[in-house]
């Protein structure tokens, strides 16, 4: 039983015995003892003072004496006014450490045959541009969340919906026809997703120039409202945009030439995406394509229209009236009959739930789409899907650079491939400066610098509360000190080095030495930290927060480093104590490894 639950039960029995008080479990407040006081857990006794008919300090003293006498797990207590500080016995913590050691992955739960199935959607790229820093945060959050949910005993299906159709890809296709002279990834020497992204930027450049040419000569002299109206008229009159929309209609009509061009350019992009996913260390169990699902959504919308759930405007567009839910009206089909993102999401959701027995659907999408998922949930529920209301939007904040926001159309994004290579290069440079690769072979050194570079990137992003916006600073992330991935990886490698030396010296640490009476406060604190891992994994799953795992591991490493600095391990003269410290180090290393695994981060055995 968890020590907090065990003590809460003991307190209930104590109150019954001393004061004939049947206390509700909710009235028993046990919390971590503040660092400035001696103890592990603190009981607030004020709720029981009336029944005891004693002063708070006297009540606490009486309860403390009863608990220590009747609870083997308690060593001692002290009273600070109305607070009872309880010290747990070293023997209990040794039992915890032994229990931890018997688990292959302490804190992980295995999925039962009847475990609930959770589908996690992340990445969701458009095929008109390469993955960028925003996609990196999305992929890392989604992949880590999937692992955390698996560690909580769920069956998990990782999915990706590729937005491979629509006006955005038509813009890139049209630009390629007009200005790229038949360029291919092979002829240009560029990854396919980068080449198509260049086409998208080129379209926007020409489109803006065209719109500017259609503005009135005295545009700069107009007031703001008139400027907006003039700009809207110019955009509506743009021949280039009209061509892009015509291409979209041709695609939806099945035009062979347009479809062939679309297929060729998308294949370039898919190859590029796959390369980036491999480099980033993420993957999927199932990939959906909007081109295969948008018609399903269109059918559902038309079906809803016939049932009176939606309405058609004079221009032929189909809308949902959500004013009754406190929102506005939402377009579901454009006047030309083409679909919007909402339509596609309806179709994809319908397809997924028909293919998998999903108990929970989680969408990992930035917080700028909060409105979209409120609407999606309402529309699915309105269309009669029982699971509509239960959809979860894992809404996360935007990631920016110290220089500010990124813009895809203007080509000012941080490319994911460039970022990965920059992180690896910075890792190599930093490691060489610090001499951390001197004893490694060239192959080992290259594996380590890539592991450290990616670990720095992933940890820096995942340690932040996902709901918050964040600024990514590559130089800060690669630091070997402080709350960074390399700091944690280095601590793990240090532990493995100590264990290797012990093995070389013929020192066995397979079993837990019986020396609990000789343990110091730092060793006991380390065991307590380790024992908390299971609760942190569970909380991270409930709150959808990889940051809880990241910061727990950092705190554990800080605690271990202090222990390592203050106490000798291999030079300890007491044989039992030496073996205990090796045993403890091995278990701390396992928890560091398993915690970082949940973040999608590898840890090196040597650095």
Secondary structure, 3 states (H helix, E strand, C coil): CCHHHHHHHHHHHHHHHHHCCCCCHHHCCEEECCCCCCCCEEEECHHHHHHHCCCHHHHHHHHHHHHHHHCCCEEEEEEECCEEEEEECHHHHHHHHHHHHCCCCCCCECCCCCCCEEEEECCCCECCCCCEHHHHHHHHHHHHHHHHHHHECCEEEEEEEEECCCHHHHHHHHHHHHHCCCCCHHHHCCCHHHHHHHHHHHHHHHHHHHHHHHCCCCHHHCCHHHHHHHHHHHHHCCHHHHHHHHHHHHHHCCCHHHHHHHHHHHHHHHHHHHHHHHHHCCCCCEEEEHHHHHHHHHHHHHHHHHCCCCEECCCCCEEEECHHHCCCEEEEECCCCCECHHHHHHHHHHHHHHHCCCCEEEEEEEHHHHHHHHHHHHHHHHCCCCCHHHCEEEEECCEEECCECCCCCCCCCCEHHHHHHHHHHHHHHHHHHHCCCCCCCHHHHHHHHHHHHHHHHHHHHHCCCCCCCEEECHHHHCCCCCCCHHHHHHHHHHHHHHHHHHHHCCCCCCCCCCCHHHCCHHHHHHHHHHHCHHHHHHHHHHHCCHHHHHHHHHHHHHHHHHHHHHCCCCCCCCHHHHHHHHHHHHHHHHHHHHHHHHCCCCCCCCC
